[in-house]
Amino acid sequence: MDNYFARLNAIDISQHVERKGEFTYLSWPYAVQQLRLADPNATWEVRRFDGLPYLKTETGFFVEVAVSVQGMTLSQVHPVLDGKNHPILEPTCFDVNTAIARCLVKAIALHGLGLSVYCGEDLPDEPRPKTPVSELPSQSRATAAQLRYIKRLIEDTGSDLAKVLEYFGVGALDQLTSRAASRAIKSLEKHRNRRAA
């Protein structure tokens, strides 16, 4: 049986990797080209939320792209970020379009092409807050929805809660800042997607 993942994963992508500041990206036209060469019938879909190509949440805006290769559909959720990988609170249509392109590349990576670009993203460098969360403004604290989702992701991925807490330098999830919670969610979602692949 043909292992398309192994074939896509073996493609040398080094000449098509781009850097923006400290971040590394795979060129989306190259990713699409290689995907279609490997499977001319491959398709992708930008998921809709009430007819819109993005989802607005308490933590920011998200897009989702599903890529189907040889009958296997895998989807990736990606936040709408600025050039420093920080959430954009009021994105433009260009910001959403850029996030969709990045999300498409990551969804293709779930099928093998360029997956190595994302190694090391498990737990991002997050400076620990110097001010206790209880003293931060309410908009800087993790929301109840963020905390519920983190708990669910920890259960779904079999992650070690103690290690997550230790990494962020807190004794309990409700001590996370909103930004730290967003980073934890991103890391745990990637872990979940890798397990599903």
N, CA, C and O atoms as a DFTB+ gen file, in Angstrom:
788 C
 N C O
     1  1       0.842      -1.187       0.000
     2  2       0.000       0.000       0.000
     3  2       0.883       1.245       0.000
     4  3       1.839       1.325       0.771
     5  1       0.576       2.202      -0.845
     6  2       1.370       3.426      -0.966
     7  2       1.225       4.272       0.292
     8  3       0.114       4.545       0.745
     9  1       2.368       4.686       0.856
    10  2       2.355       5.545       2.027
    11  2       2.625       6.979       1.566
    12  3       3.775       7.410       1.489
    13  1       1.546       7.713       1.260
    14  2       1.721       9.071       0.744
    15  2       2.369       9.974       1.784
    16  3       3.106      10.891       1.424
    17  1       2.108       9.732       3.080
    18  2       2.718      10.549       4.134
    19  2       4.240      10.449       4.060
    20  3       4.935      11.462       4.135
    21  1       4.756       9.233       3.913
    22  2       6.207       9.034       3.837
    23  2       6.783       9.755       2.625
    24  3       7.853      10.357       2.710
    25  1       6.076       9.698       1.497
    26  2       6.572      10.376       0.293
    27  2       6.597      11.889       0.490
    28  3       7.589      12.541       0.164
    29  1       5.514      12.449       1.020
    30  2       5.481      13.903       1.238
    31  2       6.494      14.328       2.297
    32  3       7.120      15.381       2.181
    33  1       6.646      13.509       3.316
    34  2       7.566      13.842       4.401
    35  2       9.016      13.797       3.949
    36  3       9.870      14.457       4.541
    37  1       9.304      13.026       2.905
    38  2      10.679      12.878       2.421
    39  2      11.105      13.999       1.473
    40  3      12.284      14.087       1.133
    41  1      10.183      14.855       1.039
    42  2      10.522      15.923       0.094
    43  2      11.406      16.968       0.772
    44  3      11.095      17.438       1.867
    45  1      12.502      17.326       0.117
    46  2      13.411      18.351       0.641
    47  2      12.785      19.729       0.433
    48  3      12.635      20.186      -0.700
    49  1      12.430      20.372       1.514
    50  2      11.746      21.667       1.451
    51  2      12.687      22.839       1.710
    52  3      12.264      23.995       1.683
    53  1      13.964      22.543       1.960
    54  2      14.888      23.565       2.463
    55  2      14.985      24.800       1.569
    56  3      15.194      25.905       2.070
    57  1      14.836      24.634       0.259
    58  2      14.958      25.780      -0.649
    59  2      13.696      26.644      -0.692
    60  3      13.684      27.692      -1.336
    61  1      12.648      26.213      -0.017
    62  2      11.369      26.931      -0.096
    63  2      10.895      27.438       1.260
    64  3       9.756      27.881       1.410
    65  1      11.780      27.366       2.234
    66  2      11.466      27.867       3.566
    67  2      11.788      29.352       3.615
    68  3      12.844      29.786       3.155
    69  1      10.865      30.125       4.178
    70  2      11.058      31.572       4.298
    71  2      11.183      31.936       5.764
    72  3      10.654      31.248       6.637
    73  1      11.892      33.030       6.022
    74  2      12.008      33.515       7.400
    75  2      11.454      34.922       7.479
    76  3      11.702      35.757       6.609
    77  1      10.693      35.171       8.544
    78  2      10.229      36.511       8.857
    79  2      10.593      36.749      10.306
    80  3       9.952      36.220      11.214
    81  1      11.631      37.550      10.519
    82  2      12.134      37.745      11.872
    83  2      12.676      36.429      12.392
    84  3      13.536      35.819      11.756
    85  1      12.186      35.983      13.538
    86  2      12.663      34.737      14.136
    87  2      11.804      33.536      13.748
    88  3      12.053      32.427      14.221
    89  1      10.797      33.737      12.894
    90  2       9.861      32.676      12.566
    91  2      10.144      32.094      11.182
    92  3      10.546      32.810      10.264
    93  1       9.928      30.790      11.048
    94  2      10.172      30.069       9.807
    95  2       8.844      29.623       9.200
    96  3       7.959      29.134       9.901
    97  1       8.723      29.801       7.883
    98  2       7.494      29.437       7.175
    99  2       7.844      28.667       5.915
   100  3       8.918      28.843       5.339
   101  1       6.928      27.815       5.499
   102  2       7.045      27.169       4.200
   103  2       6.173      27.948       3.230
   104  3       5.023      28.260       3.538
   105  1       6.709      28.258       2.075
   106  2       5.972      29.001       1.061
   107  2       4.682      28.259       0.697
   108  3       4.715      27.082       0.338
   109  1       3.533      28.967       0.795
   110  2       2.261      28.273       0.526
   111  2       2.121      27.853      -0.936
   112  3       1.569      26.781      -1.185
   113  1       2.592      28.641      -1.935
   114  2       2.458      28.142      -3.321
   115  2       3.252      26.851      -3.540
   116  3       2.812      25.962      -4.269
   117  1       4.420      26.755      -2.907
   118  2       5.221      25.543      -3.041
   119  2       4.507      24.362      -2.387
   120  3       4.467      23.265      -2.945
   121  1       3.939      24.595      -1.194
   122  2       3.233      23.518      -0.495
   123  2       2.068      22.993      -1.336
   124  3       1.872      21.783      -1.443
   125  1       1.304      23.895      -1.925
   126  2       0.174      23.492      -2.765
   127  2       0.678      22.750      -4.003
   128  3       0.104      21.737      -4.400
   129  1       1.744      23.255      -4.604
   130  2       2.304      22.607      -5.804
   131  2       2.709      21.167      -5.500
   132  3       2.350      20.250      -6.238
   133  1       3.456      20.970      -4.415
   134  2       3.929      19.625      -4.084
   135  2       2.770      18.702      -3.695
   136  3       2.783      17.511      -4.005
   137  1       1.783      19.261      -3.021
   138  2       0.609      18.467      -2.662
   139  2      -0.101      17.970      -3.911
   140  3      -0.443      16.791      -4.006
   141  1      -0.325      18.868      -4.876
   142  2      -1.054      18.483      -6.089
   143  2      -0.226      17.560      -6.985
   144  3      -0.785      16.743      -7.717
   145  1       1.104      17.685      -6.929
   146  2       1.941      16.745      -7.673
   147  2       1.847      15.348      -7.059
   148  3       1.852      14.346      -7.775
   149  1       1.761      15.290      -5.732
   150  2       1.666      13.991      -5.057
   151  2       0.291      13.371      -5.234
   152  3       0.159      12.153      -5.354
   153  1      -0.740      14.223      -5.248
   154  2      -2.112      13.727      -5.411
   155  2      -2.918      14.788      -6.162
   156  3      -3.405      15.735      -5.545
   157  1      -3.068      14.645      -7.484
   158  2      -3.816      15.639      -8.267
   159  2      -5.255      15.819      -7.809
   160  3      -5.882      16.830      -8.127
   161  1      -5.786      14.854      -7.066
   162  2      -7.153      14.950      -6.577
   163  2      -7.251      15.518      -5.161
   164  3      -8.338      15.575      -4.587
   165  1      -6.132      15.933      -4.606
   166  2      -6.144      16.522      -3.265
   167  2      -7.003      17.792      -3.275
   168  3      -7.011      18.546      -4.248
   169  1      -7.714      18.007      -2.185
   170  2      -8.566      19.189      -2.077
   171  2      -8.374      19.831      -0.710
   172  3      -7.833      19.219       0.211
   173  1      -8.827      21.074      -0.598
   174  2      -8.833      21.742       0.694
   175  2     -10.059      22.625       0.780
   176  3     -10.626      23.056      -0.225
   177  1     -10.447      22.877       2.024
   178  2     -11.647      23.655       2.267
   179  2     -11.400      24.590       3.444
   180  3     -10.910      24.172       4.494
   181  1     -11.749      25.868       3.252
   182  2     -11.735      26.815       4.354
   183  2     -13.062      26.645       5.082
   184  3     -14.126      26.875       4.508
   185  1     -12.994      26.244       6.340
   186  2     -14.218      26.019       7.102
   187  2     -14.913      27.352       7.396
   188  3     -14.260      28.377       7.593
   189  1     -16.240      27.318       7.422
   190  2     -17.049      28.520       7.652
   191  2     -17.695      28.476       9.027
   192  3     -18.036      27.408       9.536
   193  1     -17.856      29.633       9.609
   194  2     -18.506      29.799      10.903
   195  2     -19.622      30.821      10.716
   196  3     -19.362      32.020      10.605
   197  1     -20.859      30.345      10.680
   198  2     -21.995      31.215      10.371
   199  2     -21.766      31.977       9.066
   200  3     -22.085      33.161       8.960
   201  1     -21.208      31.279       8.074
   202  2     -20.974      31.856       6.753
   203  2     -19.675      32.632       6.616
   204  3     -19.318      33.034       5.509
   205  1     -18.956      32.852       7.716
   206  2     -17.714      33.632       7.677
   207  2     -16.497      32.714       7.681
   208  3     -16.555      31.628       8.257
   209  1     -15.386      33.128       7.047
   210  2     -14.202      32.274       7.007
   211  2     -13.333      32.387       8.259
   212  3     -12.155      32.029       8.223
   213  1     -13.885      32.869       9.343
   214  2     -13.150      32.984      10.603
   215  2     -14.116      32.842      11.767
   216  3     -15.329      33.001      11.629
   217  1     -13.533      32.537      12.918
   218  2     -14.312      32.405      14.150
   219  2     -13.799      33.443      15.136
   220  3     -12.603      33.500      15.423
   221  1     -14.699      34.257      15.649
   222  2     -14.326      35.250      16.664
   223  2     -14.618      34.648      18.035
   224  3     -15.730      34.190      18.295
   225  1     -13.599      34.652      18.920
   226  2     -13.759      34.110      20.270
   227  2     -13.272      35.138      21.283
   228  3     -12.798      36.215      20.919
   229  1     -13.396      34.791      22.542
   230  2     -12.900      35.666      23.603
   231  2     -11.389      35.831      23.535
   232  3     -10.853      36.847      23.979
   233  1     -10.702      34.843      22.984
   234  2      -9.239      34.878      22.954
   235  2      -8.680      35.421      21.646
   236  3      -7.470      35.624      21.538
   237  1      -9.526      35.660      20.653
   238  2      -9.057      36.174      19.371
   239  2      -9.806      35.534      18.219
   240  3     -10.827      34.874      18.411
   241  1      -9.283      35.740      17.020
   242  2      -9.884      35.213      15.802
   243  2      -9.123      33.964      15.359
   244  3      -7.903      33.880      15.500
   245  1      -9.871      32.992      14.817
   246  2      -9.276      31.744      14.348
   247  2      -9.818      31.404      12.964
   248  3     -10.936      31.778      12.607
   249  1      -9.000      30.685      12.191
   250  2      -9.438      30.134      10.911
   251  2      -9.179      28.630      10.956
   252  3      -8.364      28.153      11.745
   253  1      -9.879      27.896      10.103
   254  2      -9.679      26.450      10.026
   255  2      -9.678      26.034       8.568
   256  3     -10.532      26.450       7.785
   257  1      -8.705      25.204       8.216
   258  2      -8.606      24.669       6.861
   259  2      -8.498      23.150       6.958
   260  3      -7.719      22.626       7.755
   261  1      -9.275      22.454       6.152
   262  2      -9.233      20.993       6.078
   263  2      -8.639      20.603       4.737
   264  3      -9.048      21.121       3.698
   265  1      -7.677      19.692       4.754
   266  2      -7.028      19.209       3.535
   267  2      -7.284      17.711       3.414
   268  3      -7.084      16.957       4.367
   269  1      -7.731      17.286       2.228
   270  2      -8.005      15.877       1.964
   271  2      -7.006      15.339       0.953
   272  3      -6.848      15.891      -0.136
   273  1      -6.332      14.254       1.325
   274  2      -5.365      13.587       0.451
   275  2      -5.688      12.102       0.469
   276  3      -5.720      11.481       1.532
   277  1      -5.927      11.533      -0.706
   278  2      -6.211      10.106      -0.858
   279  2      -7.264       9.638       0.150
   280  3      -7.117       8.590       0.778
   281  1      -8.308      10.419       0.289
   282  2      -9.427      10.032       1.136
   283  2      -9.272      10.349       2.613
   284  3     -10.202      10.130       3.388
   285  1      -8.118      10.858       3.018
   286  2      -7.883      11.203       4.428
   287  2      -8.007      12.713       4.574
   288  3      -7.289      13.459       3.909
   289  1      -8.921      13.178       5.449
   290  2      -9.111      14.602       5.687
   291  2      -8.577      14.956       7.068
   292  3      -8.971      14.362       8.071
   293  1      -7.676      15.932       7.103
   294  2      -7.121      16.441       8.359
   295  2      -7.288      17.951       8.361
   296  3      -7.081      18.609       7.341
   297  1      -7.663      18.497       9.508
   298  2      -7.860      19.943       9.573
   299  2      -6.933      20.569      10.593
   300  3      -6.475      19.926      11.537
   301  1      -6.676      21.836      10.371
   302  2      -5.806      22.619      11.244
   303  2      -6.533      23.897      11.609
   304  3      -7.146      24.533      10.751
   305  1      -6.471      24.279      12.876
   306  2      -7.008      25.555      13.341
   307  2      -5.828      26.475      13.591
   308  3      -4.825      26.066      14.175
   309  1      -5.949      27.726      13.144
   310  2      -4.825      28.658      13.260
   311  2      -5.343      30.019      13.704
   312  3      -6.332      30.511      13.161
   313  1      -4.685      30.632      14.687
   314  2      -5.111      31.979      15.097
   315  2      -4.700      33.022      14.067
   316  3      -3.757      32.808      13.306
   317  1      -5.400      34.142      14.042
   318  2      -5.028      35.271      13.183
   319  2      -3.988      36.070      13.958
   320  3      -4.287      36.678      14.986
   321  1      -2.751      36.055      13.441
   322  2      -1.608      36.628      14.154
   323  2      -0.953      37.743      13.368
   324  3      -1.098      37.832      12.149
   325  1      -0.219      38.607      14.090
   326  2       0.568      39.635      13.428
   327  2       1.958      39.084      13.096
   328  3       2.211      37.893      13.280
   329  1       2.844      39.931      12.616
   330  2       4.180      39.504      12.214
   331  2       5.042      38.999      13.351
   332  3       6.072      38.367      13.113
   333  1       4.636      39.269      14.592
   334  2       5.372      38.782      15.754
   335  2       4.662      37.600      16.408
   336  3       4.981      37.216      17.534
   337  1       3.708      37.037      15.699
   338  2       2.917      35.896      16.184
   339  2       2.098      36.231      17.423
   340  3       1.909      35.387      18.299
   341  1       1.616      37.465      17.491
   342  2       0.698      37.876      18.548
   343  2      -0.708      37.973      17.953
   344  3      -0.861      38.360      16.794
   345  1      -1.730      37.629      18.728
   346  2      -3.101      37.705      18.209
   347  2      -3.473      39.126      17.786
   348  3      -3.109      40.098      18.449
   349  1      -4.203      39.235      16.673
   350  2      -4.713      40.524      16.198
   351  2      -6.152      40.643      16.681
   352  3      -7.005      39.829      16.327
   353  1      -6.414      41.655      17.484
   354  2      -7.742      41.795      18.090
   355  2      -8.785      42.305      17.110
   356  3      -9.967      41.996      17.261
   357  1      -8.374      43.087      16.102
   358  2      -9.297      43.596      15.081
   359  2      -8.673      43.358      13.706
   360  3      -8.166      44.297      13.092
   361  1      -8.703      42.121      13.214
   362  2      -8.020      41.825      11.959
   363  2      -8.735      42.404      10.742
   364  3      -9.955      42.568      10.733
   365  1      -7.937      42.709       9.711
   366  2      -8.474      43.133       8.418
   367  2      -8.699      41.880       7.564
   368  3      -8.321      40.775       7.953
   369  1      -9.309      42.068       6.415
   370  2      -9.504      40.928       5.511
   371  2      -8.153      40.370       5.061
   372  3      -8.029      39.168       4.826
   373  1      -7.143      41.230       4.940
   374  2      -5.808      40.760       4.567
   375  2      -5.230      39.877       5.674
   376  3      -4.620      38.847       5.385
   377  1      -5.417      40.273       6.951
   378  2      -4.929      39.467       8.071
   379  2      -5.577      38.086       8.062
   380  3      -4.904      37.080       8.287
   381  1      -6.874      38.036       7.805
   382  2      -7.589      36.760       7.768
   383  2      -7.078      35.910       6.605
   384  3      -6.861      34.708       6.763
   385  1      -6.886      36.528       5.441
   386  2      -6.377      35.812       4.278
   387  2      -4.988      35.233       4.544
   388  3      -4.699      34.099       4.165
   389  1      -4.130      36.019       5.198
   390  2      -2.786      35.543       5.531
   391  2      -2.862      34.364       6.491
   392  3      -2.124      33.390       6.341
   393  1      -3.756      34.449       7.479
   394  2      -3.920      33.347       8.427
   395  2      -4.414      32.090       7.720
   396  3      -3.984      30.987       8.056
   397  1      -5.304      32.237       6.753
   398  2      -5.802      31.082       5.999
   399  2      -4.657      30.424       5.224
   400  3      -4.565      29.197       5.183
   401  1      -3.788      31.227       4.612
   402  2      -2.646      30.665       3.874
   403  2      -1.719      29.903       4.812
   404  3      -1.261      28.812       4.472
   405  1      -1.436      30.463       5.990
   406  2      -0.582      29.794       6.974
   407  2      -1.249      28.509       7.467
   408  3      -0.595      27.483       7.651
   409  1      -2.558      28.590       7.674
   410  2      -3.310      27.434       8.148
   411  2      -3.311      26.324       7.094
   412  3      -3.187      25.147       7.430
   413  1      -3.451      26.700       5.827
   414  2      -3.414      25.730       4.734
   415  2      -2.088      24.982       4.737
   416  3      -2.067      23.758       4.611
   417  1      -0.982      25.708       4.879
   418  2       0.340      25.072       4.883
   419  2       0.461      24.103       6.055
   420  3       1.012      23.011       5.915
   421  1      -0.060      24.512       7.215
   422  2       0.023      23.626       8.380
   423  2      -0.882      22.404       8.205
   424  3      -0.531      21.311       8.649
   425  1      -2.024      22.574       7.573
   426  2      -2.904      21.433       7.319
   427  2      -2.245      20.471       6.330
   428  3      -2.358      19.253       6.472
   429  1      -1.559      21.019       5.333
   430  2      -0.803      20.168       4.397
   431  2       0.305      19.438       5.153
   432  3       0.575      18.267       4.888
   433  1       0.948      20.134       6.099
   434  2       2.029      19.522       6.885
   435  2       1.540      18.318       7.679
   436  3       2.309      17.388       7.923
   437  1       0.269      18.323       8.087
   438  2      -0.272      17.156       8.788
   439  2      -0.232      15.910       7.909
   440  3      -0.227      14.786       8.410
   441  1      -0.203      16.120       6.591
   442  2      -0.103      15.006       5.647
   443  2       1.357      14.666       5.329
   444  3       1.620      13.754       4.546
   445  1       2.310      15.394       5.933
   446  2       3.730      15.038       5.791
   447  2       4.616      16.118       5.218
   448  3       5.774      16.225       5.624
   449  1       4.122      16.933       4.283
   450  2       4.983      17.904       3.604
   451  2       5.324      19.073       4.533
   452  3       4.442      19.823       4.950
   453  1       6.602      19.217       4.846
   454  2       7.047      20.360       5.650
   455  2       6.766      20.240       7.130
   456  3       6.866      21.227       7.858
   457  1       6.418      19.060       7.589
   458  2       6.112      18.892       9.011
   459  2       7.304      19.284       9.883
   460  3       7.123      19.777      10.996
   461  1       8.508      19.067       9.386
   462  2       9.714      19.373      10.169
   463  2       9.851      20.863      10.483
   464  3      10.527      21.232      11.443
   465  1       9.213      21.727       9.678
   466  2       9.295      23.171       9.925
   467  2       8.721      23.504      11.296
   468  3       9.151      24.459      11.941
   469  1       7.749      22.712      11.737
   470  2       7.032      23.031      12.966
   471  2       7.547      22.282      14.188
   472  3       6.962      22.384      15.266
   473  1       8.640      21.527      14.031
   474  2       9.226      20.860      15.194
   475  2       9.726      21.925      16.168
   476  3      10.232      22.969      15.756
   477  1       9.582      21.654      17.434
   478  2      10.045      22.607      18.446
   479  2       9.015      23.642      18.830
   480  3       9.304      24.532      19.630
   481  1       7.802      23.546      18.270
   482  2       6.755      24.508      18.628
   483  2       5.920      24.024      19.805
   484  3       4.923      24.656      20.155
   485  1       6.312      22.917      20.418
   486  2       5.473      22.308      21.459
   487  2       5.113      23.275      22.573
   488  3       3.937      23.487      22.868
   489  1       6.109      23.849      23.176
   490  2       5.849      24.817      24.227
   491  2       6.644      26.069      23.916
   492  3       7.875      26.036      23.942
   493  1       5.980      27.158      23.626
   494  2       6.668      28.380      23.242
   495  2       7.358      29.036      24.423
   496  3       7.047      28.750      25.579
   497  1       8.315      29.934      24.112
   498  2       8.967      30.712      25.146
   499  2       7.989      31.756      25.634
   500  3       7.668      32.702      24.915
   501  1       7.521      31.589      26.837
   502  2       6.535      32.513      27.403
   503  2       7.130      33.118      28.655
   504  3       7.360      32.393      29.623
   505  1       7.391      34.429      28.678
   506  2       7.916      35.005      29.907
   507  2       6.896      34.872      31.030
   508  3       5.707      35.125      30.836
   509  1       7.361      34.483      32.174
   510  2       6.467      34.320      33.311
   511  2       6.083      35.680      33.870
   512  3       6.930      36.568      33.972
   513  1       4.841      35.851      34.228
   514  2       4.409      37.156      34.713
   515  2       5.068      37.500      36.036
   516  3       5.188      36.655      36.922
   517  1       5.499      38.768      36.161
   518  2       6.107      39.220      37.403
   519  2       5.046      39.653      38.395
   520  3       5.282      39.671      39.603
   521  1       3.868      40.002      37.877
   522  2       2.755      40.412      38.730
   523  2       1.825      39.227      38.917
   524  3       1.467      38.571      37.938
   525  1       1.415      38.928      40.172
   526  2       0.462      37.833      40.355
   527  2      -0.800      38.072      39.534
   528  3      -1.242      39.211      39.377
   529  1      -1.375      36.991      39.014
   530  2      -2.561      37.108      38.167
   531  2      -3.686      37.836      38.893
   532  3      -4.426      38.603      38.277
   533  1      -3.817      37.604      40.177
   534  2      -4.898      38.235      40.937
   535  2      -4.793      39.757      40.930
   536  3      -5.779      40.451      41.176
   537  1      -3.587      40.279      40.645
   538  2      -3.396      41.734      40.627
   539  2      -3.461      42.319      39.216
   540  3      -3.373      43.534      39.040
   541  1      -3.615      41.454      38.217
   542  2      -3.688      41.925      36.840
   543  2      -5.103      42.405      36.526
   544  3      -6.062      41.959      37.155
   545  1      -5.241      43.328      35.539
   546  2      -6.591      43.705      35.100
   547  2      -7.326      42.473      34.600
   548  3      -6.700      41.527      34.121
   549  1      -8.657      42.477      34.707
   550  2      -9.440      41.292      34.346
   551  2      -9.217      40.868      32.905
   552  3      -9.256      39.670      32.621
   553  1      -8.978      41.815      31.959
   554  2      -8.784      41.432      30.563
   555  2      -7.449      40.722      30.347
   556  3      -7.240      40.120      29.294
   557  1      -6.526      40.784      31.341
   558  2      -5.239      40.104      31.220
   559  2      -5.270      38.696      31.798
   560  3      -4.326      37.928      31.613
   561  1      -6.346      38.354      32.494
   562  2      -6.453      37.031      33.105
   563  2      -7.065      36.036      32.122
   564  3      -7.834      36.411      31.237
   565  1      -6.713      34.774      32.291
   566  2      -7.320      33.726      31.466
   567  2      -8.819      33.691      31.731
   568  3      -9.265      33.815      32.871
   569  1      -9.582      33.522      30.667
   570  2     -11.045      33.458      30.814
   571  2     -11.463      32.057      31.239
   572  3     -10.701      31.098      31.116
   573  1     -12.680      31.961      31.736
   574  2     -13.229      30.651      32.117
   575  2     -13.270      29.719      30.904
   576  3     -13.006      28.523      31.029
   577  1     -13.602      30.267      29.730
   578  2     -13.658      29.446      28.506
   579  2     -12.279      28.911      28.153
   580  3     -12.144      27.749      27.767
   581  1     -11.241      29.757      28.282
   582  2      -9.877      29.300      28.006
   583  2      -9.502      28.162      28.946
   584  3      -8.946      27.152      28.515
   585  1      -9.804      28.327      30.222
   586  2      -9.429      27.323      31.213
   587  2     -10.154      26.006      30.981
   588  3      -9.557      24.938      31.117
   589  1     -11.448      26.070      30.628
   590  2     -12.192      24.845      30.320
   591  2     -11.585      24.124      29.111
   592  3     -11.433      22.903      29.107
   593  1     -11.246      24.909      28.091
   594  2     -10.681      24.309      26.879
   595  2      -9.313      23.693      27.151
   596  3      -9.011      22.617      26.635
   597  1      -8.484      24.352      27.949
   598  2      -7.172      23.806      28.298
   599  2      -7.345      22.475      29.026
   600  3      -6.644      21.509      28.725
   601  1      -8.274      22.419      29.985
   602  2      -8.519      21.173      30.721
   603  2      -8.936      20.060      29.770
   604  3      -8.479      18.923      29.889
   605  1      -9.811      20.400      28.822
   606  2     -10.262      19.392      27.852
   607  2      -9.108      18.916      26.972
   608  3      -8.981      17.721      26.704
   609  1      -8.260      19.855      26.518
   610  2      -7.122      19.485      25.676
   611  2      -6.116      18.628      26.446
   612  3      -5.538      17.694      25.889
   613  1      -5.908      18.943      27.718
   614  2      -4.995      18.134      28.531
   615  2      -5.523      16.706      28.626
   616  3      -4.755      15.751      28.511
   617  1      -6.832      16.556      28.835
   618  2      -7.436      15.220      28.892
   619  2      -7.328      14.518      27.545
   620  3      -6.942      13.351      27.482
   621  1      -7.672      15.234      26.450
   622  2      -7.672      14.630      25.109
   623  2      -6.286      14.163      24.693
   624  3      -6.153      13.143      24.016
   625  1      -5.248      14.901      25.091
   626  2      -3.884      14.589      24.640
   627  2      -3.113      13.745      25.647
   628  3      -2.004      13.296      25.355
   629  1      -3.690      13.521      26.835
   630  2      -2.973      12.765      27.862
   631  2      -1.770      13.524      28.383
   632  3      -0.810      12.922      28.865
   633  1      -1.818      14.848      28.289
   634  2      -0.701      15.677      28.749
   635  2      -0.648      15.698      30.270
   636  3      -1.632      15.408      30.950
   637  1       0.522      16.048      30.785
   638  2       0.749      16.108      32.224
   639  2       0.451      17.520      32.716
   640  3       1.191      18.455      32.409
   641  1      -0.622      17.677      33.473
   642  2      -1.007      18.990      33.986
   643  2       0.125      19.626      34.782
   644  3       0.379      20.824      34.655
   645  1       0.803      18.832      35.598
   646  2       1.886      19.371      36.433
   647  2       2.989      19.994      35.584
   648  3       3.554      21.024      35.953
   649  1       3.296      19.366      34.441
   650  2       4.347      19.913      33.569
   651  2       3.906      21.224      32.923
   652  3       4.706      22.149      32.777
   653  1       2.626      21.302      32.534
   654  2       2.108      22.543      31.963
   655  2       2.199      23.663      32.995
   656  3       2.654      24.765      32.689
   657  1       1.764      23.371      34.212
   658  2       1.811      24.379      35.278
   659  2       3.248      24.798      35.574
   660  3       3.538      25.980      35.761
   661  1       4.142      23.811      35.614
   662  2       5.548      24.113      35.892
   663  2       6.149      24.990      34.803
   664  3       6.893      25.928      35.088
   665  1       5.820      24.675      33.549
   666  2       6.375      25.444      32.439
   667  2       5.993      26.920      32.542
   668  3       6.825      27.799      32.316
   669  1       4.732      27.187      32.883
   670  2       4.256      28.565      32.949
   671  2       4.469      29.195      34.324
   672  3       4.084      30.343      34.549
   673  1       5.083      28.444      35.245
   674  2       5.428      28.987      36.536
   675  2       4.235      29.333      37.412
   676  3       4.258      30.323      38.143
   677  1       3.192      28.511      37.335
   678  2       1.991      28.748      38.136
   679  2       1.650      27.489      38.911
   680  3       2.088      26.393      38.564
   681  1       0.860      27.661      39.968
   682  2       0.465      26.521      40.777
   683  2      -0.869      25.931      40.378
   684  3      -1.195      24.808      40.763
   685  1      -1.656      26.690      39.596
   686  2      -2.970      26.217      39.155
   687  2      -3.313      26.896      37.838
   688  3      -2.796      27.969      37.527
   689  1      -4.196      26.255      37.060
   690  2      -4.548      26.810      35.752
   691  2      -5.148      28.201      35.858
   692  3      -4.906      29.044      34.995
   693  1      -5.940      28.458      36.919
   694  2      -6.584      29.772      37.020
   695  2      -5.608      30.899      37.339
   696  3      -6.015      32.054      37.465
   697  1      -4.321      30.570      37.472
   698  2      -3.297      31.594      37.659
   699  2      -2.657      32.016      36.332
   700  3      -1.778      32.878      36.318
   701  1      -3.090      31.419      35.227
   702  2      -2.543      31.773      33.918
   703  2      -3.059      33.137      33.468
   704  3      -4.199      33.506      33.748
   705  1      -2.212      33.873      32.773
   706  2      -2.681      35.077      32.102
   707  2      -3.417      34.648      30.833
   708  3      -3.296      33.502      30.400
   709  1      -4.168      35.553      30.249
   710  2      -4.885      35.254      29.012
   711  2      -3.896      34.885      27.908
   712  3      -4.137      33.961      27.131
   713  1      -2.793      35.610      27.845
   714  2      -1.804      35.340      26.802
   715  2      -1.154      33.973      27.011
   716  3      -0.989      33.212      26.058
   717  1      -0.784      33.659      28.261
   718  2      -0.192      32.352      28.534
   719  2      -1.193      31.239      28.213
   720  3      -0.812      30.194      27.686
   721  1      -2.464      31.462      28.529
   722  2      -3.493      30.464      28.222
   723  2      -3.600      30.251      26.720
   724  3      -3.738      29.116      26.262
   725  1      -3.539      31.337      25.946
   726  2      -3.598      31.221      24.476
   727  2      -2.431      30.410      23.956
   728  3      -2.593      29.583      23.059
   729  1      -1.242      30.647      24.520
   730  2      -0.068      29.901      24.083
   731  2      -0.191      28.425      24.468
   732  3       0.182      27.546      23.692
   733  1      -0.713      28.157      25.665
   734  2      -0.912      26.769      26.093
   735  2      -1.898      26.064      25.167
   736  3      -1.688      24.908      24.799
   737  1      -2.979      26.761      24.787
   738  2      -3.979      26.179      23.884
   739  2      -3.347      25.843      22.536
   740  3      -3.564      24.760      21.992
   741  1      -2.575      26.766      22.013
   742  2      -1.933      26.542      20.707
   743  2      -1.027      25.307      20.767
   744  3      -1.046      24.465      19.869
   745  1      -0.234      25.215      21.840
   746  2       0.675      24.085      21.982
   747  2      -0.081      22.767      22.116
   748  3       0.268      21.777      21.473
   749  1      -1.115      22.757      22.950
   750  2      -1.877      21.526      23.165
   751  2      -2.656      21.107      21.918
   752  3      -2.802      19.913      21.655
   753  1      -3.160      22.083      21.144
   754  2      -3.852      21.744      19.887
   755  2      -2.881      21.089      18.909
   756  3      -3.244      20.136      18.219
   757  1      -1.647      21.596      18.845
   758  2      -0.656      20.990      17.948
   759  2      -0.354      19.566      18.381
   760  3      -0.230      18.662      17.554
   761  1      -0.236      19.378      19.698
   762  2       0.017      18.046      20.234
   763  2      -1.134      17.098      19.866
   764  3      -0.898      15.955      19.472
   765  1      -2.376      17.577      19.996
   766  2      -3.547      16.770      19.656
   767  2      -3.550      16.408      18.176
   768  3      -3.830      15.266      17.811
   769  1      -3.234      17.397      17.315
   770  2      -3.242      17.155      15.868
   771  2      -2.168      16.166      15.468
   772  3      -2.388      15.348      14.575
   773  1      -0.990      16.222      16.119
   774  2       0.071      15.280      15.797
   775  2      -0.335      13.863      16.199
   776  3      -0.038      12.901      15.491
   777  1      -1.008      13.741      17.327
   778  2      -1.472      12.413      17.763
   779  2      -2.512      11.851      16.816
   780  3      -2.584      10.639      16.614
   781  1      -3.332      12.739      16.225
   782  2      -4.403      12.295      15.323
   783  2      -3.856      11.910      13.957
   784  3      -4.484      11.132      13.238
   785  1      -2.679      12.451      13.582
   786  2      -2.132      12.213      12.245
   787  2      -1.661      10.782      12.080
   788  3      -1.172      10.413      11.012
